[in-house]
Amino acid sequence: MTHDYWAWSMAAAALLPAVLRAATPILLAALGGLISDLAGCINVGLEGLMLVAAFFAVLGSVLAAYWLPGLPPVWHAWLGALAGVLAAMLLALLLAVFHLEWGADLIVAGIALNVLAAGLTVFLLSTLVGDKGSTASLDTPVLPALHLPGLQSWPQLDLLLNGEHGRGHHLLLWTALLAIPLLRLLLRHTRTGVWLCASGEHPQAAAEAGIPVKRMRYLALLVSGMLAGLGGVYLSMGYLSLFQSDMTAGRGFLALAAVFVGARGLTGTVLASLLFGASAVLSTRLGAAGMAPQLLYMLPPVVTLLALVAAGARKQGRAHRSS
């Protein structure tokens, strides 16, 4: 019994970090999508923002190493990450200008942004690197992992918080976890958060009360771009150490789905992101067990559809009970 408990606890401690690693880019983008949605500006372009950030993070770090060879390599990675996030925020600002200033439909503009990002990254990849598939020929620095010392006496906790071989978790994984309480604090206990939610729920009443609705929506879309950009940076400078064409593989759309599966709430969005991360881990484990890859590719979308159906049924049930 004791041995079985030990084995199960170690297996659970090893599985949860894998789920967190897979869920991190989805979670970061989903938190960004939640902010923009609460402000009344649903950001359909999360996929494109992540893709652009992943590309420019690699490009920025390589150029930083070329232009500033005297800097320690970790600074090249930080400058690359900054370039990736700024690129994503620039595209989010473009989306905001098209929608808030020129009246473009937000859904259509977001879809166009996704198409633009896919084409732009492949074009720049081919033009600058000479390869349409990836930046494997480039030596890409990665952001560091964070190791928590002093946990050797608690093997399960050490495995959970430092991962296998005690190498620690990627800095952006901790950033994603830290973003959850910070976002809760922002939305519930700050004037900016209250104004942001009011701008989404009752924009006309908010404007009459003196709340700068347009400014709040600009802010929400920029924060959305920053968080989605961090998710993209994690993909190319943490999950992998290179950029691949279309490497987001639908994670931006999963992030968008997480917002709706989570009923536009912070807790629900986080749980939905973890669910999608778990489905990715399950897909990988089944692939290692020999399951056909065609079936594995279908697993995350199927999980997403089932989660959306469950969320819709739950919403209808609540509406039926309240009527």
Order of alpha helices (4+ residues) and beta strands (2+ residues): alpha-alpha-alpha-alpha-beta-alpha-beta-alpha-alpha-alpha-alpha-alpha-alpha-alpha
